[in-house]
Amino acid sequence: MSLLLIDNKNFTPRDSEIELLSHSKERNIIICLSSKSSKEFCALKLIQELSHEIRAKENNKATLYITSSASSSNVFNLMYYLTDL
């Protein structure tokens, strides 16, 4: 059972994506996906879920999103609008 808050009014992720995302958050694992939209969804949602840890001054944590996609500006815009980082 996933405890992640996902707004599914505009986008409905697959159950497997939600389950993988939940496990990656709980167990700190790396997930491998083939679909570009799945990769972007999981990465951005995980960043959004962990943003409170990223913002904490005492943790000294950072997030790095690496992509080989030519549409990296789209990912930046999604991250800018979906998170407050």
C-alpha positions as CSV (number, residue, x, y, z in Angstrom):
1,M,0.0,0.0,0.0
2,S,1.4,3.3,-1.0
3,L,1.3,6.4,1.2
4,L,2.3,8.8,-1.6
5,L,0.0,11.6,-2.5
6,I,-0.6,11.6,-6.2
7,D,-3.0,13.9,-8.0
8,N,-4.6,11.8,-10.7
9,K,-6.9,14.4,-12.2
10,N,-4.6,15.0,-15.2
11,F,-2.3,12.0,-15.1
12,T,-3.0,8.5,-13.9
13,P,0.2,6.5,-13.2
14,R,0.3,2.8,-13.5
15,D,0.0,0.8,-10.2
16,S,3.5,-0.6,-10.8
17,E,5.0,2.9,-11.0
18,I,3.4,3.9,-7.7
19,E,4.6,0.7,-6.1
20,L,8.1,1.2,-7.4
21,L,8.1,4.8,-6.3
22,S,6.9,3.8,-2.8
23,H,9.7,1.2,-2.5
24,S,12.4,3.5,-3.8
25,K,11.4,6.1,-1.1
26,E,11.1,3.6,1.7
27,R,14.2,1.5,0.9
28,N,16.4,4.0,-0.9
29,I,16.7,1.8,-4.1
30,I,17.3,2.6,-7.7
31,I,14.5,1.8,-10.2
32,C,15.0,1.1,-13.9
33,L,12.2,2.1,-16.3
34,S,12.0,2.0,-20.1
35,S,9.3,4.6,-20.7
36,K,10.4,8.3,-20.7
37,S,7.2,9.4,-19.1
38,S,7.6,6.8,-16.3
39,K,11.1,7.9,-15.7
40,E,10.2,11.6,-15.5
41,F,7.1,10.9,-13.3
42,C,9.0,8.7,-10.8
43,A,12.0,11.0,-10.6
44,L,10.0,14.2,-10.2
45,K,7.6,12.6,-7.7
46,L,10.4,11.3,-5.6
47,I,12.1,14.7,-5.6
48,Q,8.8,16.2,-4.6
49,E,8.3,13.7,-1.8
50,L,11.9,14.2,-0.4
51,S,12.0,17.9,-0.8
52,H,11.6,18.5,2.9
53,E,14.9,16.6,3.4
54,I,16.5,18.5,0.6
55,R,15.5,21.9,2.1
56,A,16.7,21.0,5.7
57,K,19.8,23.0,6.5
58,E,21.3,20.4,8.9
59,N,21.1,17.5,6.4
60,N,23.3,19.0,3.6
61,K,21.5,16.9,1.0
62,A,21.2,17.7,-2.6
63,T,19.4,16.3,-5.6
64,L,20.9,15.8,-9.1
65,Y,18.7,14.9,-12.0
66,I,20.7,13.7,-15.0
67,T,19.1,13.2,-18.4
68,S,20.3,12.6,-21.9
69,S,17.1,14.0,-23.3
70,A,17.1,17.0,-25.6
71,S,14.0,18.2,-23.7
72,S,15.8,18.9,-20.4
73,S,14.2,22.3,-20.3
74,N,10.8,20.5,-20.1
75,V,12.0,18.6,-17.1
76,F,13.3,21.8,-15.5
77,N,9.9,23.4,-16.0
78,L,8.1,20.4,-14.5
79,M,10.4,20.5,-11.5
80,Y,10.0,24.2,-11.1
81,Y,6.2,24.1,-11.1
82,L,5.7,20.8,-9.2
83,T,8.2,21.4,-6.4
84,D,9.2,24.5,-4.6
85,L,12.9,23.9,-5.0
